[in-house]
């Protein structure tokens, strides 16, 4: 997961930023429970697949997509903010 997240930043980060993606949408986790609550998780935090592209409303993986327009989605803080608070 970490390697894929870093590859996403290197290969697609500028385009994601240009398209309006914020840090929570690809990297978010639940503020108290981390990865245990996937309804708060960003697209890169719920799988370990390689990103092949980024679009306005989705991140494209090898075999599926992660969308930022899911009805009722609540985004948690980015993983680095969660980790900085000493949670794991």
C-alpha positions as CSV (number, residue, x, y, z in Angstrom):
1,X,0.0,0.0,0.0
2,X,2.8,2.4,0.9
3,X,4.7,1.8,-2.3
4,X,1.5,2.3,-4.4
5,X,0.7,5.5,-2.5
6,X,4.2,6.9,-3.2
7,X,4.0,5.8,-6.8
8,X,0.6,7.6,-7.1
9,X,2.2,10.8,-5.8
10,X,5.1,10.6,-8.2
11,X,3.2,9.6,-11.3
12,X,-0.3,11.1,-10.8
13,X,0.0,13.6,-7.9
14,X,0.2,16.8,-10.1
15,X,-2.7,15.7,-12.2
16,X,-4.8,14.8,-9.2
17,X,-4.1,18.2,-7.7
18,X,-5.0,19.9,-11.0
19,X,-8.3,18.0,-11.1
20,X,-9.2,19.1,-7.5
21,X,-8.5,16.0,-5.5
22,X,-7.6,16.9,-1.9
23,X,-5.4,14.8,0.5
24,X,-8.4,13.2,2.3
25,X,-9.9,11.7,-0.9
26,X,-7.0,9.4,-1.8
27,X,-5.3,9.1,1.6
28,X,-8.0,9.4,4.2
29,X,-8.6,7.0,7.1
30,X,-11.1,7.0,10.0
31,X,-10.1,9.6,12.6
32,X,-10.3,7.1,15.5
33,X,-10.1,3.6,14.0
34,X,-7.8,4.0,11.0
35,X,-8.2,1.4,8.3
36,X,-10.9,-0.5,10.3
37,X,-13.7,1.8,9.0
38,X,-13.5,1.8,5.2
39,X,-16.4,4.2,4.8
40,X,-14.0,7.0,5.8
41,X,-11.1,5.7,3.8
42,X,-9.6,7.3,0.7
43,X,-9.3,5.4,-2.5
44,X,-5.6,4.4,-2.0
45,X,-6.2,3.3,1.6
46,X,-8.6,0.4,0.9
47,X,-6.5,-1.6,-1.6
48,X,-3.0,-2.3,-2.7
49,X,-3.5,-2.1,-6.4
50,X,-1.4,0.1,-8.7
51,X,-3.0,3.3,-10.0
52,X,-3.1,3.5,-13.8
53,X,-4.8,6.9,-14.1
54,X,-6.6,9.7,-12.4
55,X,-9.7,11.5,-13.6
56,X,-11.9,14.3,-12.3
57,X,-14.1,12.0,-10.2
58,X,-12.2,8.7,-10.0
59,X,-8.8,7.0,-9.5
60,X,-8.4,4.2,-11.9
61,X,-6.6,1.0,-10.8
62,X,-5.7,-2.2,-12.7
63,X,-9.1,-3.8,-12.3
64,X,-11.5,-1.2,-10.7
65,X,-11.9,2.4,-9.8
66,X,-12.1,4.5,-6.6
67,X,-14.6,7.3,-6.8
68,X,-14.7,10.6,-4.8
69,X,-18.4,11.2,-5.5
70,X,-19.9,8.4,-3.4
71,X,-23.2,9.5,-1.8
72,X,-22.9,10.0,1.9
73,X,-19.1,9.7,1.9
74,X,-17.3,11.1,4.9
75,X,-13.6,11.6,4.4
76,X,-11.2,11.0,7.4
77,X,-7.9,12.8,7.8
78,X,-5.0,11.8,5.7
79,X,-3.0,8.8,7.0
80,X,0.0,11.0,7.9
81,X,-2.2,13.1,10.3
82,X,-3.6,10.0,11.9
83,X,-0.1,8.5,12.3
84,X,1.2,11.8,13.8
85,X,-1.3,11.5,16.6
86,X,0.3,8.1,17.6
87,X,-2.6,5.9,16.3
88,X,-2.0,2.8,14.3
